[in-house]
Amino acid sequence: MKWILIAIIIISFIGFLDAAYLTVQHYQEGILPCVVFEGCEQVTNSKYSTIFNIPISLLGAAYYLVIFLSAVVFWESKKDKALLVISYLPIGGFVISVFLLYLQLFVIKAICTYCVVSIITSTMLFILGLRLINVRPS
């Protein structure tokens, strides 16, 4: 279980940094340099990039921060509630990531590099969370 917790801490921190960067760029109205794909601006400025004027990236940053903090709390205290968060919250994050990938590919028809990083980190957390469910003590 130790390696899974370490991986969750590292991956959630990477996801937090990615989402926080997008959030800062959103509020500063900065231009996103697209490294691999060429649709960052198109995706991040689409009508799908906010929910009630709240950037999805801010919600993503909060999601990754909750997982990160829960993993640290579980590491330190072995509290069951923290374990439940890091085991089950990534399921929701994965479902949302798949939906957002669908929007990028088939509705917006553009891909954002930073969004792909988030999809990858969310997917990895989902897999690790499932693994954690299977190895957690009863």
C-alpha atoms as one frame of an Amber mdcrd trajectory, in Angstrom:
protein
   0.000   0.000   0.000   2.941   2.343   0.647   3.937   2.661  -3.016   0.319
   3.357  -3.968   0.109   6.194  -1.436   3.396   7.686  -2.634   2.179   7.522
  -6.236  -1.149   9.127  -5.303   0.629  11.950  -3.473   2.965  12.640  -6.414
   0.320  12.347  -9.139  -2.251  14.450  -7.290   0.392  17.128  -6.738   1.209
  17.149 -10.461  -2.516  17.370 -11.249  -2.882  20.231  -8.772   0.011  22.160
 -10.346  -1.426  21.669 -13.834  -4.951  22.749 -12.839  -3.667  25.649 -10.727
  -1.594  26.903 -13.681  -4.673  26.805 -15.923  -6.690  28.627 -13.273  -4.094
  31.390 -12.941  -3.952  31.749 -16.721  -7.750  31.940 -16.837  -7.937  34.796
 -14.348  -4.946  36.627 -15.836  -6.361  36.058 -19.303  -2.935  34.842 -20.347
  -2.037  33.134 -23.577  -1.392  29.440 -23.093   1.595  28.071 -24.957   0.431
  24.778 -26.440   3.321  22.327 -26.409   2.053  19.177 -28.121  -1.389  20.113
 -29.440  -2.609  23.352 -30.968  -6.000  23.822 -29.355  -5.270  25.106 -25.860
  -6.785  28.541 -26.378  -9.788  27.135 -28.192 -10.491  24.641 -25.391  -9.789
  26.930 -22.443 -11.859  29.754 -23.914 -14.805  27.587 -24.936 -18.183  27.808
 -23.259 -17.399  24.430 -21.692 -14.399  25.760 -19.742 -16.539  27.229 -16.955
 -19.518  26.214 -14.841 -21.477  29.202 -13.502 -18.429  31.397 -14.282 -16.151
  29.120 -12.243 -13.300  27.725 -14.345 -13.299  23.945 -14.533  -9.574  24.169
 -13.850 -10.317  25.679 -10.414 -12.635  22.781  -9.645  -9.893  20.447 -10.861
  -7.321  22.116  -8.623  -9.658  21.650  -5.653 -10.198  17.999  -6.631  -6.465
  17.275  -6.809  -5.794  19.193  -3.586  -8.434  17.179  -1.695  -6.889  13.926
  -2.915  -3.364  15.139  -2.086  -4.321  16.261   1.426  -6.347  13.117   2.057
  -3.408  10.945   1.030  -1.085  12.872   3.353  -3.611  12.612   6.209  -3.951
   8.874   5.637  -0.174   8.483   5.477   0.172  10.220   8.843  -2.915   9.040
  10.733  -4.401   6.033   8.892  -7.872   7.618   9.163 -10.495   5.604   7.308
 -12.295   8.687   5.931  -9.098   9.826   4.205  -8.700   6.356   2.725 -12.268
   6.476   1.413 -11.577   9.818  -0.272  -8.431   8.636  -2.056 -10.107   5.358
  -3.005 -13.458   6.592  -4.314 -13.147  10.284  -5.300 -10.960   9.415  -8.311
 -13.883   7.465  -9.777 -15.811  10.721 -10.151 -12.722  12.527 -11.403 -12.207
   9.862 -14.059 -15.820  10.037 -15.260 -15.597  13.825 -15.544 -12.253  13.544
 -17.372 -13.729  11.144 -19.920 -16.618  13.560 -20.507 -14.228  16.502 -20.916
 -12.105  14.468 -23.355 -15.271  13.738 -25.328 -16.018  17.479 -25.452 -12.519
  18.231 -26.703 -12.522  15.559 -29.395 -16.072  15.705 -30.710 -17.625  19.042
 -29.737 -14.834  21.621 -29.521 -12.661  19.652 -31.962  -9.443  20.820 -30.343
  -7.053  19.329 -27.803  -5.439  21.167 -24.911  -2.071  19.842 -23.718  -2.768
  20.851 -20.116  -6.155  19.148 -20.244  -4.512  15.966 -21.504  -2.108  16.110
 -18.546  -5.139  16.363 -16.274  -6.848  13.452 -18.028  -3.724  11.331 -17.605
  -3.289  12.216 -13.925  -6.986  11.645 -13.264  -6.852   8.264 -14.998  -3.775
   7.257 -13.018  -5.478   8.272  -9.755  -8.534   6.254 -10.791  -6.413   3.143
 -11.391  -4.483   3.621  -8.149  -7.709   4.243  -6.235  -9.140   0.985  -7.554
  -5.934  -0.765  -6.587  -6.159   0.770  -3.127  -9.731  -0.492  -2.723  -8.475
  -4.012  -3.412  -5.537  -3.896  -0.966  -6.989  -1.867   1.880  -7.260  -3.679
   5.176 -10.746  -4.700   6.340
